[in-house]
């Protein structure tokens, strides 16, 4: 895999079926357990290993305890049709846990047997993922992130709780669901299509009363036969009514399905779904800008982009080149910032008398090492120019050296 992968989802306390896996359900407790590698929820992993904590406002264990406490303590007020109100617990199917899964194209086997060669790449990817996550989250969100190295590819989980929301609404943290909710709130008329009226089932015939058997043997035998015949007739009539009801319901389902398909075709795309898809595409685009491109990951896979093997390989090469260039830019930016700080330290030492200018150079007992070997890059020439000006002003005696403002030595686009 050489393309970005990020999956966001919301979970509740109630079990929810997984699409495409009828026998599997997901709950918030199961998601917590899988992230913490609880044996009960780690059956899909051959050899589960303890996750690596990456960051967050708390730990996974504390986050689960907070989620349990909040869900159990929340009470919501419900108004009845008569105007009265009462309080009840939060619905179990309310989305209260927000999660994200981010996967890197590097395999765990490669990472663990490369002698640390890819460790800086993974570290940079993790830092960018967490920075992008924090930039998207509102205030009052408790979250934790862990790294898993016991499956095929390196991946991390982020679990978050919207603590500031009175109902812990996790949908407000989901980019697509939040956009759909905003559109839904603005719609004057609901976009849902009404089904055809469901047919009312025919009532079953009443069960016939039993005739008293009597006392004489002949009467008892005759009444037993009579009761059995009436009971058999009633059962036969009931089966016929049930069959008619089932046939009517099946016909309604078929007719209603055709009605809904035709209505959806005439209606076009639902505004909420259009907003959802647009928000999710924008989310992937923003993620590519902040994480994917700097880390050498492609925006789309070859199947979606309809690329040949050679075309996909060419895009992978370009993505890797962009990752290397981004890493080089980050390195130069960091080095320039360190040299700026060192230059400020030298200026401060000159003003305080801890350094002096002698024989065309700055003499300082603990001169920063990064200023001793300046190269030929644009940033180093800029730093060297400031040092030369300091030496020149000290030799010709042009006033006293004054503390410089930060913006006086910040290079264009580098500060």
MARSE-803470 format. One record per residue: residue in one letter; x, y, z of N, C-alpha, C, O, CB in turn. Coordinates in steps of 0.2 Angstrom, whole numbers, plus 2048, in hexadecimal, padded with zeros to 3 digits. Glycine has a CB too. Layout:
N
AXYZXYZXYZXYZXYZ
...
//
This chain:
415
X8047FA8008008008008048068008098078047FB800806
X80480B7FB8078117FB8038177FB80581D7FA80C8117F5
X7FD8167FD7F881C7FD7F581D8047F68188087F281A7F8
X7F38228067F182480C7EA82080E7E681E80A7EF82B80D
X7EA81E8157E481B8177E281E81E7E681E8237E5813818
X7DC82081E7DA8238257D28218257CF8238207DB82B825
X7D081F82A7C981D82B7C68208317C981F8377C881582B
X7C08238317BD8268377B68238387B38228337BD82E836
X7B582283E7AE81F8407AC8218477B082384B7AF81783F
X7A58208487A382284E79F81B85179C81784D79D82784E
X7A081A85779D81485B79981686179981B8637A380F85D
X79481186279081286879180C86D79480886B788813866
X78D80D87278D80787778980187578B7FB87778A80987E
X7858028707817FD86E7847F98687887FC86477A7FF86B
X7837F38677877EF8627847F185B77E7F385A7867E7862
X7887F28567867F484F7897EF84A78F7ED84B7897FB84E
X7857EC8467877E884178D7EB83C78C7F183B7827E583D
X7917E783A7977E98367957E782F7937E182D79D7E6837
X7957EC82A7937EB8237977E682079D7E78207937F181F
X7947E181D7987DB81A79B7D681E79E7D181C79E7DF817
X7997D682579B7D182A7957D082E7957D38347A17D382E
X7907CC82C78A7CB83078B7C98377877CA83B7857C782C
X7907C58387917C283F7957C68437977C48497947BB83E
X7977CC84179C7D18457987D78477957DA8437A27D2841
X7997D984D7967E084F79C7E48537A17E18557907DE854
X79B7EA85379F7EF85679C7F385B7967F585A7A27F4851
X79F7F486179D7F88667A37FD8687A97FB86679A7F486C
X7A180286C7A780686F7AC8028737B28038737A480C872
X7A97FE8777AD7F987C7B27F58787B77F48797A97F5880
X7AF7F28727B37EE86E7B97F286B7BE7EF86A7AF7EB868
X7B77F88697BD7FD8657C27FE86B7C87FE8697B9803863
X7C08008717C58018767C97FB8777CF7FB8777C180387D
X7C67F58787CA7EF8797CE7ED8737D47EB8757C57E987A
X7CC7EE86D7D17ED8677D77F18677DC7EF8667CD7ED861
X7D67F88697DB7FD8697E07FB86F7E67FC86E7D980486A
X7DE7F98747E27F787A7E57F087A7E97EE87E7DE7F8881
X7E37EC8747E57E58737E27E18797E67DC87C7EC7E5872
X7DC7E187B7D97DD8807D87D687C7D57D68777D27E0883
X7DA7D187F7DA7CA87C7D37C98797D27C68737DC7C5880
X7CD7CA87C7C77C987A7C57CC8737C27C986F7C27CB87F
X7C87D28727C77D686C7CD7D68677CD7DA8627C57DD86E
X7D27D18687D87D18647D87CA8607DE7C885F7DE7D2868
X7D37C785F7D37C185B7D67C18547D87BC8517CC7BE85B
X7D57C78517D77C884A7DF7C984A7E27C98447D47CE847
X7E27C984F7EA7CA8507ED7C48527EB7C18577EC7D0854
X7F27C184E7F57BB84F7F97BB8567F87B785A7FA7B984A
X7FD7C18578017C185D8007C985F8047CD85E8087C085C
X7FB7CA8637F97D18667FF7D386A8027D086E7F37D186A
X8017DA8698067DD86D8037E38707FE7E686D80C7DF868
X8067E58758047EB8798057F187480A7F28718077ED880
X7FF7F68748007FC86F8058018728078018787F97FF86E
X80880586E80C80A87080881187080581386B81280B86A
X80881487680581A87780882087380E82187480481C87F
X80582486F80782986B80683086E80B83486E805828864
X8008318717FF8388747F78388757F483387580183D86E
X7F583E8777EE83F8787EE84387F7F38448827EB839878
X7E88448817E68478877E684388D7E68458937E084B887
X7E683C88B7E58378917E783088E7E98308887DE837894
X7E782B8927E982488F7E282188D7DD82388E7EC820895
X7E381B88A7DD8178877D981588D7D381588D7DF812883
X7DC8128927D98108987D581589B7CF81489D7DE80D89D
X7D881B89C7D48218A07CF82389B7C982589D7D98268A1
X7D08238947CB8258907C58218907BF8238907CD826889
X7C681A8907C08158917BC8168977B68168977C380E890
X7C081789D7BC8198A37B881F8A37B381F8A57C18198A9
X7BB8248A07B782A89F7B182A89B7AC82C89C7BC83089C
X7B28268957AC8248917A78218947A18228947AE82188B
X7A881C8987A381889C7A081C8A179A81C8A27A781289F
X7A48208A57A18248AA79C8298A779682B8A97A68288AE
X79E82C8A179A83289E79382F89B78E83189C79E835898
X79482989878E82689578982489A783824899790820891
X78B8218A078781F8A57848258A977E8248AB78B81B8AA
X78782B8A97858308AD7808358A977D8398AC78A8348B0
X7818358A377D83A89F77583989F77383389E77F83A897
X77183E8A076A83D8A076784289B76A84889B76783E8A7
X76384089776084589275884689475584189676184388B
X75684C89374F84E89474A84C88E74C84F88874E855897
X74584988E74184788973A84A88A73784989074083F888
X73784D88573085088672B84B88372C84987D730857883
X72584A88672084688371B84A87F71C85087F71D842889
X71784787C71284A87870D84E87C70A85387A70E845874
X70C84C88370885088770B85688A70885A88E70584B88D
X71185788971485D88B71985C89271C86089470F86288D
X71885689471C85489A72385289872485189271984F89E
X72885289C72F85089B73184B8A072F84B8A673385689A
X73684789E7398428A37418418A074284389B73683B8A3
X74583F8A574C83E8A374D8368A274A8328A57508408A9
X75283589E75482E89C75B82E89B75E83389A75082B896
X75E82889B76582789A76682889276282888E76782089C
X76C82989176E82A88A76D82488676F81E88877682C889
X76A82588076981F87C76F81B87A77581E879766821875
X76F81487B77581087A77781087377D80F87277380987C
X77381286E77681286777881986577981A85F770810862
X77981D86A77B82486878382486778682186B77A82986E
X78582786278C82786079082B86578F83186678E82A859
X79482886979882B86F79F82A86E7A382D872795829875
X7A282786A7A98258697AB8278627A882485D7AB81E86B
X7B082B8617B382D85A7BA8298597BE82A85E7B3834859
X7BB8268547C18238537C482484C7C08268477C081B854
X7CB82484B7CE8248457D381F8457D781D84A7D182B844
X7D481C83F7D981783E7DE81A8387DB81B8327D781083C
X7E481A8397E981D8347EE8178337F18148377EC823836
X7EF81582C7F481082B7F98138267F88178227F080A827
X7FF81082780581282380780C81E80580682080B813828
X80980E81980B8088148118048168117FE81380C80C80D
X81480681B81A80281D8187FC8218147FC82581F806821
X81A7F681F8187F082381C7F08298227F282A81A7EA81F
X8197EC82E81C7EC8358237E88348277E98388177E883A
X8237E38308297DE82F82F7E382D8347E282F8277D982A
X82D7E78288337EB8268357F082B83B7F182C8307EF81F
X8307F382F8327F88348377F483983B7F883C82C7FB837
X8357EE83B8387EB84183F7E883F8437E68438347E6844
X8407E78388477E483684B7E883284F7E682E8457DE832
X84A7EF83284E7F482E8537F78328567FC82F8497F882A
X8547F58388597F983C85880083E85C80483F8607F8839
X85180283E85080984085080D83A84F81383B85480B845
X85180B83485180F82E84B81382D84B81982B85380C828
X84581082E83F81382C83B81683283681983283A80E829
X83F81683883C81983E83A82083E835822840840817844
X83F82483B83D82B83A83782D83683483183784482F837
X83782983083182982C82A82883082682C82F831825826
X82A82383482482183882382783D81D82983E82581B83B
X82882984082782F84582483584282083884582E830848
X82783783C82483D83881D83C83781984083782883E832
X81B83683481483483281083583880A83883881482D82F
X81283283E80E83284480D83984780783B84881182E84A
X81283D84681284484880D84884480984C847819848848
X80D84783E80984B83980184883A7FD84D83A80B84A832
X80084283B7F983F83C7F68438437F18458427F983883D
X7FA8438487F884584E7F784D84E7F28508517FC844854
X7FB85084A7FA85884A7F48598457F085E84780185B846
X7F38558407ED85783C7E78558407E285883F7ED852836
X7E78508447E184E8487DF85484D7DA85684E7E284784C
X7E48568517E385B8567E18628527DD8668557EA85D859
X7E386384C7E18698497D98698477D686E8467E586B843
X7D78638467CF8628447CB86184A7C58628497CF85C840
X7CD8608507C985F8567C78658597CB86A85A7CC85A85B
X7C186685C7BF86C85F7C286B8677C58668687B786D85F
X7C087186A7C28718717BE86C8757B886A8737C2878874
X7C186987B7BD86487F7BD85D87D7B885A87E7B6867880
X7C285B8797C28548767C785087A7CD85287A7C385486F
X7C684B87D7CA8468807CC84187C7C883E8797C8844887
X7D384087B7D583B8767DB8378787DF83A87C7D583E86F
X7DC8318747E282E8757E482A86F7E082886B7E182887B
X7EB82986E7ED8268677F28218697F682286D7F082C863
X7F281B8667F68168677F98138607F581485B7F381086B
X7FF81086080180D85A80180685A803803860809810858
X7FF8028557FF7FB8558057F88508057FB84A7F87F8853
X8097F485380E7F184F80D7E984F8127E684E8157F3851
X8077E784F8067DF84F8027DD84A8007D784A8037DD856
X8017E18457FD7DF83F8017E08398077E18397F67E383E
X7FE7DF8338027E082D8067E682C80C7E682A7FE7DE827
X8027EC82C8057F282B8057F78318017F58368017F6826
X8097FB83280A800837803804837802807832810804837
X80080583D7FA80983D7F980B8447FB8098497F480583A
X7F58118447F381384B7EC81584C7E88168477F781A84C
X7E98158527E28168547E281C8587E681D85C7DF810858
X7DD8208567DB82685A7D482585D7D08258597DC82D856
X7D38268637CC8258667CB82C86A7CF82E86D7CC81F86B
X7C582F8697C483586B7BC83686E7B883286C7C583B866
X7BB83A8737B583B8767B38428767B88468787B483887E
X7AD8448747AB84B8747A984D87A7A284E87B7A684C86E
X7AD84E87F7AB84F8867A78558877A285588B7B184F88B
X7A885B8837A486188479D8618827998658837A8867881
X79B85C87E79585B87B790857881793853884794857875
X78A85A88278685788778485088678384C88B78085B888
X78484E88078384787E78984387B78883D87877D846879
X78F84687C79584287A79484187279783C87079683C87D
X79184586E78F84486779684386379984886278B849864
X79783D86179E83C85E79D83E8567A283F8537A083585E
X79683E85479584084D79884784B79984984678E83F84B
X79884B85179A8528507A285284E7A585784C799856856
X7A584D8507AD84D84E7AE8498477B484A8457B0849854
X7A98468457AA84383E7A88488397A384B8387A583D83E
X7AD8498347AD84E82F7A784D82B7A38528297B384E82B
X7A58478287A084682479984782779484A8257A083F821
X79884382D79284483179084B83378A84D83379283F837
X79584E83579485583779285983178D85D83279B85883A
X79485982B79285C82678B85A82478785F82279785B820
X78985482478385282377D85482877885682678284A822
X77F85582E77B85783377985F83277486183377E85683A
X77E86283077D86982F77986B82977486F82978486D82D
X77986782477586781E76E86582076986881E777863818
X76D86082476785D82676386282A75D86382A76785782A
X76786682E76486B83376187182E75C87483176986D838
X76487282976287882475C87682075987A81D76887A821
X75B87081F75686D81A74F86F81D74D86D822756866818
X74B87281974487481B73F86D81A73B86D81E741879817
X74186981573D86381574185D81574785D81273986380E
X73F85881874485281974584F81274084F80E74084D81D
X74B84C81174D84980B74B84280A74C83F80575484A809
X74983F81074783881074183780C73C83B80C746835817
X74183180873B82F80473682A80873982680C73D82B7FE
X73082C80872B82880C72A82180872982180272582C80D
X72981C80C72781680872081580771C81A80972981080D
X71E81180371781080271380D80871780A80C71680B7FC
X70D80E80970980C80F70A80480F70980180B70280E80F
X70C80281570D7FB8177067F88177027FB81B7117FA81D
X7057F28146FE7EF8146FD7ED81B7017EA81F6FE7E980F
X6F67EE81D6F47EB8246F37E48246EF7E181F6EE7EF826
X6F67E08286F47D98286ED7D78296EA7DA82E6F97D582D
X6EB7D28266E47CF8286E47CC82F6E97C98306E17CA822
X6DF7CD8326DE7CA8396DD7C38396DA7C08346D97CD83D
X6E07BF83D6DF7B883D6D87B68406D57BA8446E57B4842
X6D57B183E6CF7AF8406CF7AD8476D47AA84A6CC7A983C
X6CA7AE84B6CA7AD8526CA7A58536C77A18506C37B0856
X6CD7A38596CE79C85A6C779A85C6C479D8616D379B860
X6C479485A6BE79285B6BD78F8636C278C8656BB78C857
X6B87908666B778E86D6B678686D6B47838686B1791870
X6B97838726B877C8736B177A8756AF77D87A6BE779878
X6AE7758726A87738756A976E87B6AE76A87B6A476F86F
X6A576F8806A576A8856A47638836A076187F6A076C88B
X6A975F8866A97588846A27548866A074F8836AF754887
X69F75688C69A75288F69C74C8936A274C89569674F889
X69774889569874289969873B89669C73789869374389F
X69473B89169373488E69973388969B73788668C73488A
X69B72D8896A172B88569F72D87D6A472F87A6A2724885
X69972C87B69872D87469873587369B73786E69172A872
X69673887769674087769D74287769F74787369174387C
X6A174087C6A874287C6AB7418766AF7458746AB73E882
X6AB73B8736AE73986D6AC73E8676B07418636AD73286B
X6A573F8676A37438616A574B8626A774E85D69B743861
X6A574D8686A87548696AF7558686B175A8666A6756871
X6B375086A6BA7508696BB7518616C075585F6BE74A86B
X6B874D85D6B974D8566B77548536BA75784F6B4748852
X6B17568566AF75D8546B47638566B57678526A875F858
X6B776285C6BC76785E6C276785A6C576C8586BD767865
X6C47618586CA7608546C976284D6CD76584A6CC759854
X6C376184A6C27648436C176B8436C476E83F6BB761841
X6BE76E8486BE7768486C57798496C777E8466B977884E
X6C977684D6D077884F6D47778486D877C8476D3774854
X6D37728456D777183F6D57768396D97798366D676A83C
X6CE7778396CC77C8346CF7838366D07878326C477C834
X6CF78583C6D178B83E6D978C83D6DB79183A6D078C846
X6DD78783E6E478783C6E57888356E978B8336E778183F
X6E17848316E178582A6E078C8276E378F8236DD780826
X6DA78F82A6D97968296DE79B82B6DF7A08276D279882C
X6E179A8316E679E8336EC79E82E6F07A382D6E879C83A
X6EE79882C6F47978286F379B8216F779E81E6F5790826
X6ED79A81F6EB79E8196EB7A58196EE7A98156E479C816
X6E97A881F6E97AF8206F17B18216F37B781E6E67B1827
X6F57AD8246FC7AF8256FF7AF81E7037B381D6FF7AA82A
X6FE7AA81A7017AA8146FF7B080F7037B380C6FF7A3810
X6F97B28106F67B880C6FA7BE80F6FC7C280B6EF7B980D
X6FB7BF8156FE7C58187057C58167087CA8146FE7C4820
X7097BF8167107BE8147107C080C7157C480A7137B7815
X70C7BE80870C7BF80170B7C780070E7CA7FC7077BB7FD
X7067CA8047057D180370B7D580570C7DA8026FF7D3807
X70E7D380B7147D680D71A7D680871D7DB8077167D4814
X71B7D08057207CF80071F7D37FA7237D67F77217C87FE
X7187D47F87177D87F27187DF7F471A7E37EF7107D77F0
X7167E17FA7177E87FC71F7EA7FC7217EF7FA7147EA803
X7237E57FE72A7E77FF72D7E77F87317EC7F672E7E1802
X72B7E37F372D7E47EC72B7EA7E972F7EE7E672B7DE7E8
X7257EC7EA7227F27E77257F87EA7277FD7E771A7F27E8
X7267F87F17297FE7F57307FF7F27338047F27297FC7FC
X7347F97F173B7FA7EF73B7FD7E87408027E773E7F37EF
X7377FB7E47377FF7DD7358067DE73880A7DA7327FB7D8
X7308077E272E80E7E47348127E67358187E472880F7E9
X7388107EB73D8137EE7438157E974681A7E97408107F4
X7448107E574A8107E07488167DB74C81A7D974B80A7DC
X7418167D973F81B7D473F8227D77418277D47388197D1
X73D8227DD73D8297E174482B7E27458317E17398287E8
X7498277E47508297E575382C7DE7568307DE7548247E8
X7518287D975382A7D27518317D07558357CE7528257CD
X74A8337D27488397D074A83F7D574B8447D37408397D1
X74B83D7DB74E8427E07558447DF7578497E074D83F7E7
X75983F7DD7608407DC76483F7E276183C7E77618477D9
X76A8427E376E8417E976B8457EF76984B7EE7758437E8
X76B8417F57688457FB76D84A7FD7738497FD76883F800
X76B8507FF76F85580177485380677A85580676B85B803
X77184F80B77684D81177C84980E78184A81077284A816
X77A84480A77F84080778484480378A84280377C83A803
X7828497FF78684D7FB78B8508007918517FE7828527F7
X78885380578D85780A79285280D79785480E78885A80F
X78F84C80F79384781279984580D79F84581078F841814
X79884480779D8428037A28478017A884680179A83F7FC
X79F84D8007A48537FF7A88548057AE8568047A08597FE
X7A685480B7AA8558117AF84F8127B58518147A5855818
X7AD8498107B28448117B884480C7BD84380D7AF83D810
X7B68468067BB8488017C084D8037C684D8027B88497FA
X7BD8538067C18588087C585680E7CB85880E7BC85E80A
X7C38518127C784F8187CD84B8157D284C8177C284A81C
X7CB8478107D184380D7D68488097DC84680A7CE83E808
X7D484D8067D88528037DC8558087E28568077D48577FF
X7D985780E7DD85B8137E28568167E88588187D885E818
X7E08508177E484B81A7EA84A8157F08498187E184481B
X7E984A80F7EF84980A7F484F80A7FA84E80A7EC848803
X7F185580B7F585A80B7F985A8127FF85C8127F186180B
X7F68598177FA85981E7FE85381F8038548237F585A823
X7FC84D81D7FF84781F8028438198078418187FB843823
X7FD8428147FF83D80F80583F80A80983C80A7F983C80A
X80484580880984880381084880781584680480784E800
X81084C80D81784C81081A845812820845812816850816
X81684081281883A81481983580E81A82F80F814836819
X81883780881983380281382F8018148297FE81F82F803
X80D83080380782C80280382F7FD8028357FC80382B809
X80082B7F87FC82D7F37F582F7F67F382C7FB7FC8287ED
X7F28337F27EB8357F47E682F7F27E282E7F77E883B7F0
X7E782C7ED7E28277EB7E68207E97EC8217E77DE8297E5
X7E381B7E97E68147E77E58137E07E28177DD7E380E7EB
X7E980E7DD7E980D7D67E280B7D37E080D7CD7EE8087D4
X7DE8087D77D78067D47D380C7D37CF80C7CE7D48007D9
X7D28107D87CE8167D87D081A7D27CC81D7CF7CE8197DE
X7D781B7D27D98207CD7DA81D7C67DC8207C17E08227CF
X7D88167C57D98137BF7E08137BC7E08157B67D38167BA
X7E58127BF7EC8127BD7EE80B7BB7EC8067BE7F08167C2
X7F380B7B67F68057B57FC8047BA7FD8097BE7F98057AE
X7FF7FE7BA8047FD7BF80A8027BE80D8047C38077F67BE
X80C8047B88118087B781080F7B98148137BC8138097AF
X8098117B88078187BA8078197C180981E7C480081A7B7
X8058137C58048137CC80B8147CF80D8177D480180D7CF
X8108107CC8178107CE81A8177CD81E8197D281B80B7CA
X81881A7C881B8217C78188267CC81C82A7CF8198237C0
X8128257CE80F8297D38128287DA81382C7DE8078287D3
X8148227DB8178207E181E8237E28208267E78188187E2
X8228237DC8288267DC82882E7DD82C8307E182C8257D5
X8238317DA8228387DB8208397E282383E7E581C83B7D6
X81C8357E581A8367EC8208357F18218397F68148317EE
X8248317EF82A8307F382F8367F38328387F882E8297F2
X82F8387ED83483E7EC8318447F08358487F38348407E4
X82A8457F082784A7F48288497FB82A84E7FF82084B7F2
X8288437FD82984280583184480683284780C82883A806
X83584280283C84480383D84B80384184E8088418407FE
X83A84F7FF83B8567FE83885980583B85E8078388597F8
X83285780782F85980D83385881383485D81782885680E
X83685281383A85181984085581984385881E83C849819
X84385781384985B81384786281484B86681884C85B80B
X84186481283F86B81483E86C81C84087181F83986D811
X83B86781F83A86782684186782A84286A82F836861828
X84686382784D86382A85086A82A85386C82E85185E827
X85086D82485387482384F87982785287D82A85387681B
X84987882884587D82C84787D83384888283683D87C82B
X84887683584A87583C85187883E85287B84384986E83E
X85587683985C87983A85D88083A86188383D861876834
X85988483585988B83585688E83B85989383E85588D82F
X85188B83E84E88D84585488D84A85489184E848889846
X85788784A85D88684F86288B84E86588E85385F87F84F
X86488D84886989284786789984986B89D84B86C892840
X86089A84885D8A184A85E8A18518608A78548568A1847
X85C89C85585C89C85C86489D85E8658A186385989685F
X86889A85B86F89B85D8728A285C8768A4860874896859
X8708A58568728AC85486F8B085A8728B585C86F8AE84E
X8698AF85C8668B486186A8B386886B8B886B85F8B2863
X86C8AD8698718AC86F8778AF86E87A8B28738728A4870
X87A8B08688818B38678808BB8688848BE86C8848B2860
X87A8BD8668798C58668788C686E87A8CC8708738C7862
X8748C28718738C387887A8C387C87B8C788186E8BE87B
X87E8BE87A8858BE87E8898C487C88D8C78818888B887B
X8898C787688C8CD87488A8D387888E8D787B88C8CF86D
X8838D48798808D987D8828D98848828DE8888798DA87C
X8838D38878848D288E88B8D189088D8D18968808CB891
X8908D188B8978D188C89A8CA88D89F8C988E8988D5892
X8968C588B8988BE88C89B8BC88589E8B68858928B988D
X89B8C088089F8BF87A8A28C587789F8CB87989A8BC874
X8A78C58738AA8CB8708AC8C98698AC8C48668B08CD874
X8AD8CF8658B08CE85E8B78CF85E8B98D58608AC8D385A
X8BB8CA85B8C28CB85B8C58C88558C38C28538C58C8861
X8C98CB8518CC8C884B8C78C68468C88C18438D18C384D
X8C28CA8458BD8C98408B88C38418B58C083D8C08C883A
X8B78C18488B38BC8498B08BD8508B38C18548B78B5849
X8AB8B98528A78BA8588AB8B585D8AB8AF85B8A08B8857
X8AD8B78628B18B38678AC8B286D8AA8B68708B88B686A
X8AA8AB86E8A58AA8738A78A38768A989E87289E8A9870
X8A78A287C8A989C8808A589687E8A889187C8A989D887
X89F89787D89A89187C89789387589089387589688F881
X89A89487089789686A89389086789688B86789C898864
X88D89186588988B86388C88885D88F88B85888288E861
X88C88185D88F87D85888D87E85189087E84C88F87685A
X88687F85188388084A88588684688588784087C88084B
X88888B84A88B89184789289184589589584288A89784C
X89688B84789D88B84689E88883F8A388983C8A088684B
X89988483C89A88183589488383189087E82F89B87A836
X89488982E88E88B82A89088982389688982188D89282A
X88B88681F88C88481888A88981388B88F81488887E817
X88888780D88788B80888088C80687E88F80188B889801
X87B88A80A87488A80987289180A87589580D87088680E
X86C89380786989A80886989C80F86A8A181186389A804
X86689781386589981A86C89A81E86D89F82286289381E
X87189681C87889782087B89D81D87E8A182187C89181E
X87A89F81787D8A68158798AB81887C8B181A87C8A680D
X8738AB81A86F8B081D8728B18248738B68278688AE81D
X8738AB8288768AB82E87D8AE82E87E8B28338758A4832
X8818AC82A8888AE8298888B682888C8BA82A88B8AB824
X8838B88248838C08228818C48298848C982A87D8C181D
X87D8C182D87B8C48338818C48388838C983B8758C1837
X8858BF83888B8BE83C8908C383A8948C783D88E8B783C
X8918C48338968C98308948D08328998D48338968C8828
X88E8D183288C8D883488D8DA83B88F8DF83D8848D9832
X88C8D483F88E8D58468958D78478978DB84B88C8CF84A
X89A8D38448A18D48448A38DB8418A78DE8448A48CE840
X8A08DD83C8A28E38398A08E983D8A48ED83E89E8E4832
X89A8E88408988EE84589C8EE84B89D8F484E8908ED847
X89E8E884D8A38E88538AA8EB8528AD8EE8568A38E2856
X8AC8EA84C8B38EC84A8B38F48498B88F784A8B58E8844
X8AE8F68458AE8FD8438AB9028498AB9088498AB8FF83D
X8A88FE84E8A590285489F90685289E90B8548AA907856
X89B90384E89490684C88F90585188B900851892903845
X88F90885788A90885C88B9018608908FD85E883908859
X8879018658878FB8698838F586687E8F78628858FC870
X8848EF8678808EA86587A8EA86987A8E986F8848E3865
X8748EA86586E8EA86886A8E386786B8E08628698F0866
X8668E186C8628DB86B85E8DC86585A8E186485E8D9871
X85E8D786185A8D785A8538D485C8538CF86085E8D3855
X84E8D68588488D38588488CD85484C8CC8508428D8855
X8438C88568438C18538428C284B8458BE84783D8BD856
X83E8C784983D8C88428428CA83E8428CA8388368CC841
X8488CD84184D8D083E8528CA83B8568CC8368518D4842
X8518C483D8568BF83B8528B98388548B483785B8BD840
X84B8BA8378478B58358478B582D8468BB82A8408B5837
X8498B082A8498B08238428B082083E8AD82384D8AA820
X8428B281A83B8B28168398AB81583C8A781283B8B580F
X8338A98188308A281783389D81C83189781B8308A1810
X83889F82083B89A82483A89B82B83B89682F84389A823
X8388A182E8378A283583089F83782F89F83D8378A9836
//
